């Protein structure tokens, strides 16, 4: 059987719990109007769940209050959408307790002491150690349940989300004319008004490395040419030629005998004749000679000729080496790079350079090798495919503090900002200026000054975005934030961080910040 009760305004929680007895063994629907003063907390729903189990009642809740519905789901109390049997709730009255009669002995006290103890022991065993263990265990379970419920409620109703928007920046720029005085020239001596900044001398050293291909070509002899020559001795006595004896041919190549050879004396009017083996010790293709092209007379009067065969086998290779032109080109290029780098160097204390005043301290555009300004990886003639140089050059220049220039640029740039945007004064940058005049110790310059304009997000825009995000899924939040035309990116964080991430259903717990 299904019964129902309606909680009336002003009724206490104890009255509601006492009313559960009317549904013992049956189903009971509790109607909780919005103006009821009970069943608003986790403790009250927990007490209801325990009492229903104690009284053997299957309790269901009928209510339109979303908080009570969420609490009922947390504690496993079923929800119904209608009341099957409306029945007004009337709190039961407690019956008076009758007076207790005075104790009178019944004679059982005459039982033997042994019998008394035998009856008492089972009672102690049933309620002793197991009961004492169940009580703290139940307390721990109750505490853990209470903590879990508290965390769950905090997660549902008090967790928050913060969205940090990285606003889209738009560049704005303008030009600004100003003067810089050389050291020793007082700014107040410059006529014409406008911005006048006192210059100061500075020095700084730059290091730079550069590598270029080597272009030199060097022929390197390899294998030696070799062959035989015919030797003819017109003298009346034989001539011995020792091993290693050298001679120079008409081609300027030196040859040497590979082994000792004895040339016989002339006989019957004919010169003595034999052959000898020669080679070109220096190697290379120059030692190669066609048949009959190597002829001449040795210092000992013996004639030689390769008329019977060619001198061949000499080889050589061409190697890439470092030339003087490579050194000169590398020096010129490193000088250009260093000078270009020097005119855009960022100095300490935020000082800016006057580009036309930047010059190497050593003069003529470079530091000298004697001062250790250049270190080359190779020397002229070294076999290498490339050559590198590291240069350290000290430059001198005139510099100035741009603080006054930056201050003057802010109002000028603010005038370039479109409606609905705000200029960021910390974003002011002074680009490399161009000189318009240099006379009488005064350098006139024209610089482009630039900065960033960012969208102006008022509280109404932030509140509208929070309303749009409230209760959405993670994918929907990411899609909404990605579609904002005034933000390049965004970062979403949840609090507390140790709980699962959840987009709050209330926009009041969503904070919109900008950066």
Number of C-alpha atoms within 10 A of each C-alpha: 7 14 17 23 23 19 24 18 13 10 15 15 17 13 15 21 18 14 19 24 18 16 21 16 13 14 17 26 27 24 24 21 16 14 11 16 15 20 21 13 12 18 14 16 21 22 14 22 19 13 17 20 12 12 16 16 20 19 23 18 22 21 18 13 13 10 13 20 16 15 21 21 12 15 14 13 20 14 17 14 9 12 20 12 12 14 14 12 17 14 14 11 8 6 6 6 6 6 6 6 6 5 6 6 7 7 7 8 9 9 9 9 9 9 9 13 10 10 10 11 10 11 10 10 11 10 10 11 10 10 11 10 10 11 11 11 11 11 11 12 12 13 12 12 13 15 12 12 18 14 14 14 17 13 18 15 14 14 21 23 23 17 19 17 19 16 20 16 18 14 13 18 19 14 15 18 17 18 23 25 26 22 15 10 15 15 18 11 10 17 8 7 9 10 16 23 23 19 26 17 13 15 15 14 13 14 14 15 15 15 15 15 15 23 17 19 14 15 12 12 17 15 17 22 24 24 20 20 25 19 24 23 24 19 18 13 13 16 18 13 18 14 14 15 14 18 17 15 16 10 11 10 16 17 22 19 23 20 13 13 17 16 23 20 17 17 13 6 8 12 18 21 19 14 17 19 16 22 24 28 21 18 23 21 19 19 26 22 20 12 14 15 17 20 17 17 15 16 8 11 13 22 18 22 20 22 15 12 16 20 23 18 19 22 17 15 12 10 16 18 24 24 20 15 13 20 19 10 12 19 19 12 13 21 19 13 13 23 20 13 14 23 19 15 15 12 13 7 7 12 18 22 26 22 20 13 16 20 21 22 17 15 11 9 16 24 20 15 10 7 10 12 17 21 13 16 13 18 15 15 14 17 17 17 14 16 23 18 19 18 22 19 26 19 24 17 21 23 26 19 17 16 12 11 20 19 12 13 23 19 12 15 22 19 11 15 19 14 8 11 16 16 25 15 17 10 13 20 17 18 14 17 20 15 17 12 12 15 8 10 14 22 21 20 18 17 17 16 22 19 24 22 23 21 19 15 16 9 10 9 12 16 16 11 19 22 16 14 23 18 16 16 13 13 8 13 16 15 11 14 20 13 11 15 10 16 19 14 14 17 12 14 14 18 16 14 11 7 13 10 16 17 22 23 17 15 19 13 18 23 17 18 14 14 10
